[in-house]
Amino acid sequence: MNAAKALCALVAVMAFVPIPVVATPRVMSLDSCADQYVLALAPRETIVGLSYRAVAADSYLREQAVGLPLRRATFENLVSARPQLVVRLWGGDARLSKALQAKGVASVTLDDATDFAGVRANIRKVAAALDRGPQGEALITAMDARLKAAAGAGRGRKVLYLTPGGYTAGANTLIDAMLQAAGYANATKAPYFAPVSLEQMVMTPPTAVVLGFFDRARAGADRWGPGRHAALRRVVDRRTVASLPAAVVGCPAWFAAAGALTLAKATP
C-alpha cells in the first residue's frame, strides 16, 4: 500500500472514531448551600460528595440528593473522594483549604448573595467551573421567568419578615430582594438581620407579615415558636401573607425567586 492509500485508509478509520468530549470534573460540595448548586448543575455521575444536610428537610433539592455519597467536610473525606473541584459557601476549615491548595484541587467559593444579580453571578461561577455554561444559563432563565411573573404583585404594600427566632431582614439581604421582587415594601428600615421588638409587634402590629423558617420551628425552643407569646400569635395569625419554608429562604440561590412568586400569588 502506497502512502496515498495509507493516508486514505487512516482518514476513513478516523471518521468512525468519536471525538473525545471534555469530561465534567469530579465534584464535591462542602455545605448545604453548595449542595444545591452542585445538584442543579453537575451531572449526577460526577458528584463524589455532598454534605449530610443535602437530604435534610430544609434542602431544596433533597430528592435529587438521595442515593449520592454524603461526606463530612474533612481532609480524610477529601482524600477518599478525590474530587477535582470543590464547591463551598461556608463549609470546611483552614486545614481543608490548605489541603485543597496542596493537592491542586480547584475550588469555587459562593458569595453570600444579597440580590438576584449576586445569585446569577454564583450560578455562572459554578457553571463555568463545571463546564456547564448552557445549564447555568437555563437555570438563570427559569429564575428570571419567575421574577417576571412575580413583579409588582404586592403593589407597594408594607410587610414585615419574621423568623421563629424573632429576627427580621432589612436592606442588603436576599429576603429584602425577594420582597421587592414581588412588589412589596419592606417594613424594616434597618439593614441586614436584626431582632424585632416583641412589645412593638404587639402594640403597633405591622399591616402584613411574611414568615420564614416557621416550618422548622421547634415548639418551646424558638423564641417566638409555636405555643409561646399568645398575643404575638394573634398578630401573626391575622396578618400573615405567606409562610416561606426553610428550603426556600435558607440559601442565597435561584429558588428565592420561587419564594417571590409564592408571595405574589398570596396577594389579596
C-alpha positions as CSV (number, residue, x, y, z in Angstrom):
1,M,0.0,0.0,0.0
2,N,1.5,3.3,-1.0
3,A,1.5,6.4,1.2
4,A,-1.6,7.9,-0.5
5,K,-3.7,4.8,0.0
6,A,-2.5,4.5,3.6
7,L,-3.5,8.1,4.3
8,C,-7.0,7.5,2.8
9,A,-7.4,4.4,4.9
10,L,-6.4,6.3,8.0
11,V,-8.9,9.1,7.3
12,A,-11.6,6.5,6.7
13,V,-10.9,4.9,10.1
14,M,-10.8,8.2,11.9
15,A,-14.2,9.1,10.5
16,F,-15.7,6.4,12.8
17,V,-13.7,7.4,15.9
18,P,-15.8,9.6,18.2
19,I,-14.5,13.0,19.1
20,P,-13.5,13.0,22.8
21,V,-15.7,15.2,25.0
22,V,-14.1,17.1,27.8
23,A,-15.3,15.4,31.0
24,T,-17.0,17.4,33.7
25,P,-14.8,17.3,36.8
26,R,-15.4,15.1,39.8
27,V,-17.1,17.5,42.2
28,M,-17.7,17.6,45.9
29,S,-19.7,20.2,47.9
30,L,-18.9,21.1,51.5
31,D,-22.2,22.6,52.9
32,S,-25.9,22.6,52.3
33,C,-26.0,25.7,50.1
34,A,-23.1,24.5,47.9
35,D,-25.1,21.2,47.6
36,Q,-27.9,22.9,45.8
37,Y,-25.7,24.4,43.1
38,V,-23.9,21.1,42.6
39,L,-27.1,19.1,42.4
40,A,-28.6,21.6,39.9
41,L,-25.6,21.9,37.6
42,A,-23.3,18.9,37.8
43,P,-24.1,15.6,36.0
44,R,-25.1,13.1,38.7
45,E,-22.3,10.6,37.9
46,T,-19.7,13.3,38.6
47,I,-20.8,14.1,42.1
48,V,-18.5,12.3,44.5
49,G,-19.7,14.0,47.7
50,L,-22.4,16.1,49.2
51,S,-22.9,17.4,52.8
52,Y,-25.1,15.4,55.1
53,R,-27.6,18.2,55.0
54,A,-28.2,17.6,51.3
55,V,-31.0,15.2,52.2
56,A,-32.4,17.2,55.1
57,A,-35.9,18.7,55.1
58,D,-34.6,22.2,54.5
59,S,-32.6,21.2,51.4
60,Y,-34.4,22.5,48.3
61,L,-33.1,19.7,46.1
62,R,-33.2,16.9,48.7
63,E,-34.9,14.4,46.5
64,Q,-32.2,14.7,43.9
65,A,-29.6,14.1,46.6
66,V,-31.0,10.7,47.6
67,G,-28.5,7.9,46.7
68,L,-25.5,10.1,46.2
69,P,-22.5,9.9,48.6
70,L,-22.7,12.1,51.7
71,R,-19.5,13.2,53.3
72,R,-18.3,15.5,56.1
73,A,-16.0,18.3,55.1
74,T,-12.8,16.8,56.4
75,F,-9.3,16.2,55.0
76,E,-9.8,12.4,55.2
77,N,-13.0,12.6,53.1
78,L,-11.3,14.8,50.6
79,V,-8.6,12.2,50.1
80,S,-11.1,9.4,49.8
81,A,-13.4,11.2,47.4
82,R,-10.6,12.5,45.1
83,P,-12.6,15.5,43.8
84,Q,-11.2,17.6,41.0
85,L,-13.5,20.5,42.0
86,V,-14.8,21.6,45.4
87,V,-17.8,24.0,45.9
88,R,-18.4,25.8,49.2
89,L,-20.2,28.7,50.8
90,W,-19.2,28.3,54.4
91,G,-18.2,24.6,54.7
92,G,-14.7,23.4,55.5
93,D,-11.9,24.9,57.7
94,A,-8.5,26.4,57.2
95,R,-6.8,23.0,57.2
96,L,-9.1,21.7,54.5
97,S,-8.4,24.9,52.4
98,K,-4.7,24.3,52.7
99,A,-5.1,20.6,51.7
100,L,-7.1,21.6,48.6
101,Q,-4.3,24.0,47.5
102,A,-1.6,21.4,48.3
103,K,-3.3,18.8,46.2
104,G,-4.1,21.2,43.3
105,V,-7.8,20.7,43.7
106,A,-9.8,23.6,42.1
107,S,-12.3,25.3,44.4
108,V,-15.3,27.7,44.0
109,T,-16.5,29.8,46.9
110,L,-20.0,31.1,46.5
111,D,-20.8,34.6,47.5
112,D,-23.4,35.2,50.2
113,A,-25.6,36.9,47.6
114,T,-27.9,39.7,48.8
115,D,-29.7,40.3,45.5
116,F,-30.6,38.3,42.3
117,A,-27.7,39.7,40.4
118,G,-25.5,38.1,43.0
119,V,-27.4,34.8,42.5
120,R,-26.8,35.0,38.8
121,A,-23.1,35.5,39.4
122,N,-23.0,32.5,41.7
123,I,-24.7,30.3,39.1
124,R,-22.3,31.4,36.3
125,K,-19.3,30.9,38.6
126,V,-20.2,27.2,39.4
127,A,-21.4,26.5,35.8
128,A,-18.1,27.8,34.4
129,A,-16.1,25.6,36.8
130,L,-18.1,22.6,35.8
131,D,-18.0,23.5,32.1
132,R,-21.8,23.6,32.2
133,G,-22.5,27.1,30.8
134,P,-25.7,26.2,29.0
135,Q,-27.2,24.6,32.0
136,G,-26.3,27.6,34.1
137,E,-28.0,30.0,31.7
138,A,-31.1,27.7,31.6
139,L,-31.3,28.0,35.4
140,I,-31.0,31.7,35.3
141,T,-33.7,31.9,32.6
142,A,-36.1,29.9,34.7
143,M,-35.3,32.1,37.7
144,D,-35.9,35.3,35.7
145,A,-39.2,34.0,34.4
146,R,-40.4,33.5,38.0
147,L,-39.2,37.0,38.9
148,K,-41.1,38.5,35.9
149,A,-44.3,36.6,36.9
150,A,-44.0,37.9,40.5
151,A,-43.2,41.6,39.6
152,G,-45.5,44.2,41.0
153,A,-48.0,41.9,42.6
154,G,-47.7,43.4,46.1
155,R,-48.5,46.9,44.8
156,G,-46.2,48.5,47.4
157,R,-47.9,47.0,50.4
158,K,-45.6,47.1,53.5
159,V,-44.7,43.7,55.0
160,L,-42.5,42.6,57.9
161,Y,-40.4,39.5,57.6
162,L,-40.2,37.4,60.8
163,T,-38.4,34.2,61.8
164,P,-39.2,31.9,64.8
165,G,-36.1,33.3,66.5
166,G,-37.6,36.8,66.4
167,Y,-35.4,38.2,63.7
168,T,-36.3,40.3,60.6
169,A,-34.4,41.2,57.5
170,G,-33.8,44.7,56.0
171,A,-31.9,46.1,53.1
172,N,-28.8,44.2,51.8
173,T,-30.4,40.8,52.3
174,L,-31.8,38.4,49.8
175,I,-35.0,38.4,51.8
176,D,-35.4,42.1,51.0
177,A,-34.7,41.4,47.3
178,M,-37.4,38.7,47.4
179,L,-40.0,41.1,48.9
180,Q,-39.2,43.8,46.4
181,A,-39.3,41.3,43.5
182,A,-42.9,40.5,44.5
183,G,-43.8,44.2,44.6
184,Y,-43.8,44.6,48.4
185,A,-42.2,47.3,50.5
186,N,-40.1,46.1,53.4
187,A,-41.4,47.5,56.7
188,T,-38.0,47.0,58.3
189,K,-35.8,50.1,57.9
190,A,-32.6,48.9,59.4
191,P,-30.2,46.9,57.1
192,Y,-29.2,43.3,57.4
193,F,-30.7,41.0,60.0
194,A,-31.9,42.3,63.4
195,P,-34.1,41.3,66.3
196,V,-37.7,42.6,66.3
197,S,-39.2,44.2,69.4
198,L,-41.9,41.8,70.8
199,E,-43.6,44.8,72.5
200,Q,-43.6,46.8,69.3
201,M,-45.1,43.9,67.4
202,V,-48.0,43.6,69.8
203,M,-48.6,47.3,70.5
204,T,-48.2,48.5,66.9
205,P,-48.5,45.5,64.7
206,P,-47.4,45.6,61.1
207,T,-50.1,45.6,58.4
208,A,-48.8,42.3,56.9
209,V,-46.3,39.7,57.9
210,V,-44.2,37.2,55.9
211,L,-42.9,34.3,57.9
212,G,-39.7,32.4,57.2
213,F,-38.4,29.1,58.7
214,F,-41.6,28.6,60.7
215,D,-41.9,25.1,59.1
216,R,-38.7,24.3,61.1
217,A,-39.7,26.0,64.3
218,R,-39.4,23.8,67.4
219,A,-42.2,24.1,69.9
220,G,-41.0,25.6,73.1
221,A,-37.4,26.1,71.8
222,D,-37.5,29.1,69.5
223,R,-38.1,32.5,70.9
224,W,-41.3,33.0,69.0
225,G,-42.0,29.4,68.2
226,P,-45.5,27.8,68.3
227,G,-47.1,27.8,71.7
228,R,-45.2,30.9,73.0
229,H,-46.5,34.5,73.3
230,A,-50.2,34.3,72.7
231,A,-50.5,38.0,71.9
232,L,-47.9,37.7,69.1
233,R,-49.5,34.5,67.8
234,R,-52.8,36.5,67.4
235,V,-50.9,39.2,65.3
236,V,-49.2,36.6,63.2
237,D,-52.3,34.5,62.6
238,R,-54.4,37.6,61.5
239,R,-51.8,39.4,59.4
240,T,-49.6,36.7,57.7
241,V,-49.5,37.0,54.0
242,A,-47.4,33.8,53.4
243,S,-45.1,31.4,55.2
244,L,-41.9,30.6,53.3
245,P,-40.2,27.3,54.1
246,A,-36.6,27.0,55.2
247,A,-35.8,25.2,51.9
248,V,-36.6,28.4,50.0
249,V,-35.1,31.0,52.3
250,G,-32.1,29.2,53.7
251,C,-29.6,29.7,50.9
252,P,-28.6,32.6,48.6
253,A,-29.8,30.7,45.5
254,W,-32.1,30.9,42.5
255,F,-35.1,29.4,44.3
256,A,-35.5,32.6,46.2
257,A,-37.4,33.5,43.0
258,A,-39.9,30.7,43.9
259,G,-40.4,32.5,47.2
260,A,-41.1,35.8,45.4
261,L,-43.6,34.0,43.2
262,T,-45.3,32.5,46.3
263,L,-45.6,36.0,47.8
264,A,-47.0,37.3,44.6
265,K,-49.7,34.6,44.4
266,A,-50.6,35.2,48.0
267,T,-51.5,38.9,47.3
268,P,-55.2,39.5,48.2
